Amino acid sequence: MTEPFRWTSPLGASVIIFFAIGALWILIGLLTVPLHKRAAPDILFASPSTDTAYFGALPSQLAPAGSPLAKFRSMLLTILAGFLLLGGSLVLSTAWFGLKQGQPWALAALAIGVLFAVAFWWLALLPYFRAAIRIGLGDLPPFIWVPTVLILPAVVLGWIGLR
């Protein structure tokens, strides 16, 4: 007989952490399309200062409003928003319907999925690193750095909770 799920257990803490990752991705995905033109015209990927250092000019100068490049940026941000919604909903549902029920496959799926996302965000940042552009925590969007910080505690707590 297995013991009942408790939010205050290591497994409960793991589920909460994965919920936080999934909810963050959903929130940012939902806000990206309506806010990207007004909120961040000088951000292509990281922050205005890092993007300017890498691309050689302010993103709003490289892709002025209405230009073909600005339209392409808008399309890419819409695709990114969709993938954040997809990833967030998968993380939330896997944590709720699998990990919360004590299913080991769910922890493996969550760990692999979030680690793939984190690995590809860092791969996307590789050109900045190669160009010796310093990137601080404040330069990264939260959908990158929050999962990077939370994945190890989430997996460790989940593993302890499933034992």
Residue pairs with C-beta under 8 A, 6 or more apart in sequence:
2 102
5 11
5 12
5 100
5 101
5 102
6 12
7 15
7 16
9 161
10 157
10 158
10 160
10 161
11 99
11 100
11 102
11 157
11 158
11 160
11 161
11 162
12 161
13 153
13 157
13 161
14 99
14 107
14 153
14 154
14 155
14 157
14 158
14 161
15 95
15 96
15 99
15 100
15 158
17 150
17 153
17 154
17 157
18 91
18 92
18 94
18 95
18 99
18 110
18 114
18 154
18 158
19 91
19 92
19 95
19 96
20 146
20 150
21 88
21 91
21 114
21 146
21 147
21 150
21 151
21 154
22 87
22 88
22 89
22 90
22 91
22 92
22 95
23 88
23 92
24 88
24 142
24 143
24 146
24 147
25 84
25 85
25 87
25 88
25 91
25 143
25 147
26 84
26 85
26 88
26 89
26 92
27 88
28 81
28 84
28 141
28 142
28 143
29 80
29 81
29 82
29 83
29 84
29 85
29 88
30 81
30 85
32 77
32 78
32 80
32 81
32 84
33 77
33 78
33 81
36 74
36 77
37 65
37 74
41 59
41 60
41 65
42 48
42 51
42 52
42 58
42 59
42 60
43 51
43 59
44 51
44 55
44 59
44 62
44 63
44 73
45 51
45 124
45 125
46 54
46 125
46 128
46 135
46 139
46 140
46 141
47 138
47 139
47 140
48 58
48 59
49 139
50 128
50 133
50 134
50 135
50 139
51 58
51 59
52 58
52 59
53 131
53 133
54 127
54 128
54 131
54 133
55 62
59 73
62 69
63 69
63 70
63 72
63 73
64 70
84 143
87 113
87 117
90 113
91 110
91 113
91 114
94 106
94 109
94 110
94 113
95 106
95 110
97 106
98 105
98 106
98 107
98 109
98 110
99 106
99 107
99 110
99 158
102 162
104 162
107 155
107 158
107 159
107 162
110 154
110 155
110 158
111 151
111 154
111 155
111 158
114 147
114 151
114 154
115 151
117 147
118 144
118 147
118 148
118 151
121 144
121 148
122 148
125 135
125 140
128 135
129 135
137 145
